[in-house]
Amino acid sequence: MFTHVVVGSNDLDRSRKFYDATFAAMGAAAGTIDAKGRLVYSKDGARFLITRPIDGNVATHANGGTIGLKMDSPEMVKAWHDAGIANGGKSIENPPGVREGTRRLFLAYLRDPDGNKLCGGCLAP
């Protein structure tokens, strides 16, 4: 549904370590730095970018915001979650697992090193 997502960071090297590991667990390539100095990841036609704020102020996370990342299986969600924790992220909410609602989903939640809230998920078997 989206073409791209951009989050801010105060430390691109720290972000690269976290996102290279978590996106590798999803089958995506390592990030690259574009001409504007942003860290860029691409997968399945979508792009995820990490940047220092253009206005020069400190990067902050969105309170109440969540970025959902589509994955292929519960095993991939678990690998993504584990990679995030091992690379500076923080597990939040409930442990990875099935959530019942309008759909049966397998979800895991992390905060990246800058506090951005991420959700990895797939349809539950």
Kinemage of the C-alpha trace (Angstrom):
@kinemage 1
@onewidth
@group {chain A} dominant
@subgroup {mainchain}
@vectorlist {calphas} color= white
{ca met a 1} P 0.000 0.000 0.000
{ca phe a 2} L 2.907 2.383 0.514
{ca thr a 3} L 5.731 3.416 -1.804
{ca his a 4} L 8.188 4.372 0.914
{ca val a 5} L 8.639 5.117 4.592
{ca val a 6} L 11.223 7.500 6.029
{ca val a 7} L 12.316 7.594 9.671
{ca gly a 8} L 14.812 9.883 11.333
{ca ser a 9} L 17.977 8.885 13.110
{ca asn a 10} L 20.623 10.655 15.109
{ca asp a 11} L 23.210 7.939 14.364
{ca leu a 12} L 23.140 6.395 10.868
{ca asp a 13} L 25.928 3.915 11.692
{ca arg a 14} L 23.907 2.532 14.608
{ca ser a 15} L 20.792 2.451 12.422
{ca arg a 16} L 22.662 0.658 9.637
{ca lys a 17} L 23.744 -2.103 12.035
{ca phe a 18} L 20.159 -2.587 13.261
{ca tyr a 19} L 18.411 -2.373 9.875
{ca asp a 20} L 20.998 -4.404 7.932
{ca ala a 21} L 20.442 -7.237 10.435
{ca thr a 22} L 16.644 -6.996 10.613
{ca phe a 23} L 16.156 -6.616 6.864
{ca ala a 24} L 18.593 -9.481 6.164
{ca ala a 25} L 16.317 -11.667 8.315
{ca met a 26} L 13.495 -10.694 5.906
{ca gly a 27} L 15.533 -11.541 2.812
{ca ala a 28} L 16.394 -7.948 1.865
{ca ala a 29} L 19.797 -6.630 0.842
{ca ala a 30} L 21.952 -4.417 3.039
{ca gly a 31} L 21.249 -0.709 2.923
{ca thr a 32} L 23.004 1.753 0.667
{ca ile a 33} L 23.668 5.454 1.119
{ca asp a 34} L 22.041 7.613 -1.560
{ca ala a 35} L 23.247 10.960 -2.950
{ca lys a 36} L 21.442 12.818 -0.144
{ca gly a 37} L 23.181 10.780 2.585
{ca arg a 38} L 20.119 8.687 3.458
{ca leu a 39} L 20.327 4.991 4.273
{ca val a 40} L 18.050 3.172 1.789
{ca tyr a 41} L 16.563 -0.342 1.754
{ca ser a 42} L 14.444 -1.755 -1.076
{ca lys a 43} L 12.296 -4.876 -1.210
{ca asp a 44} L 9.294 -5.906 -3.294
{ca gly a 45} L 8.973 -2.476 -4.910
{ca ala a 46} L 8.911 -0.522 -1.635
{ca arg a 47} L 11.648 1.587 -0.071
{ca phe a 48} L 12.514 2.237 3.571
{ca leu a 49} L 14.818 5.176 4.278
{ca ile a 50} L 16.625 6.393 7.382
{ca thr a 51} L 17.869 9.969 7.439
{ca arg a 52} L 19.132 12.721 9.646
{ca pro a 53} L 16.315 15.291 9.880
{ca ile a 54} L 16.432 17.767 7.017
{ca asp a 55} L 15.640 20.669 9.372
{ca gly a 56} L 18.800 19.968 11.409
{ca asn a 57} L 16.882 19.247 14.621
{ca val a 58} L 17.175 16.061 16.668
{ca ala a 59} L 15.360 13.004 15.276
{ca thr a 60} L 12.454 11.821 17.421
{ca his a 61} L 10.065 8.909 17.016
{ca ala a 62} L 6.351 9.203 16.396
{ca asn a 63} L 4.362 8.623 19.571
{ca gly a 64} L 1.517 6.305 18.569
{ca gly a 65} L 3.023 5.534 15.165
{ca thr a 66} L 3.899 2.025 14.003
{ca ile a 67} L 5.543 0.872 10.783
{ca gly a 68} L 4.339 -2.579 9.718
{ca leu a 69} L 6.686 -4.812 7.734
{ca lys a 70} L 5.218 -7.725 5.767
{ca met a 71} L 6.991 -11.059 6.145
{ca asp a 72} L 6.516 -14.515 4.686
{ca ser a 73} L 6.295 -16.761 7.743
{ca pro a 74} L 6.279 -16.895 11.552
{ca glu a 75} L 9.880 -18.145 11.360
{ca met a 76} L 10.876 -15.022 9.419
{ca val a 77} L 9.088 -12.815 11.957
{ca lys a 78} L 10.985 -14.516 14.807
{ca ala a 79} L 14.327 -14.193 12.964
{ca trp a 80} L 13.630 -10.487 12.306
{ca his a 81} L 12.737 -9.927 15.979
{ca asp a 82} L 15.845 -11.777 17.212
{ca ala a 83} L 18.095 -9.863 14.790
{ca gly a 84} L 16.659 -6.587 16.030
{ca ile a 85} L 17.278 -7.382 19.686
{ca ala a 86} L 20.828 -8.546 18.910
{ca asn a 87} L 21.555 -5.271 17.085
{ca gly a 88} L 20.379 -2.560 19.446
{ca gly a 89} L 16.595 -2.859 19.247
{ca lys a 90} L 14.182 -3.380 22.110
{ca ser a 91} L 11.361 -5.916 22.196
{ca ile a 92} L 8.071 -4.267 23.128
{ca glu a 93} L 4.467 -5.271 23.720
{ca asn a 94} L 3.900 -9.041 23.921
{ca pro a 95} L 6.435 -11.661 22.805
{ca pro a 96} L 6.231 -12.676 19.126
{ca gly a 97} L 3.104 -14.718 18.570
{ca val a 98} L -0.407 -15.072 17.212
{ca arg a 99} L -2.817 -12.158 17.616
{ca glu a 100} L -6.535 -12.644 17.047
{ca gly a 101} L -8.641 -9.848 15.615
{ca thr a 102} L -10.334 -9.384 12.291
{ca arg a 103} L -7.572 -11.647 10.973
{ca arg a 104} L -5.313 -14.222 12.617
{ca leu a 105} L -1.806 -12.745 12.468
{ca phe a 106} L 1.655 -13.675 13.730
{ca leu a 107} L 3.273 -10.434 14.953
{ca ala a 108} L 6.352 -9.141 16.752
{ca tyr a 109} L 7.127 -5.581 17.846
{ca leu a 110} L 10.447 -3.757 18.205
{ca arg a 111} L 11.711 -0.267 18.828
{ca asp a 112} L 14.733 0.584 16.711
{ca pro a 113} L 17.743 2.282 18.372
{ca asp a 114} L 16.108 5.708 17.813
{ca gly a 115} L 12.767 4.644 19.312
{ca asn a 116} L 10.769 4.112 16.099
{ca lys a 117} L 8.115 1.414 16.577
{ca leu a 118} L 8.209 -1.454 14.086
{ca cys a 119} L 5.906 -4.429 13.671
{ca gly a 120} L 6.932 -7.524 11.725
{ca gly a 121} L 4.084 -9.779 10.729
{ca cys a 122} L 2.432 -12.359 8.518
{ca leu a 123} L -0.810 -14.245 8.336
{ca ala a 124} L -0.792 -16.966 10.992
{ca pro a 125} L -0.987 -20.535 9.740
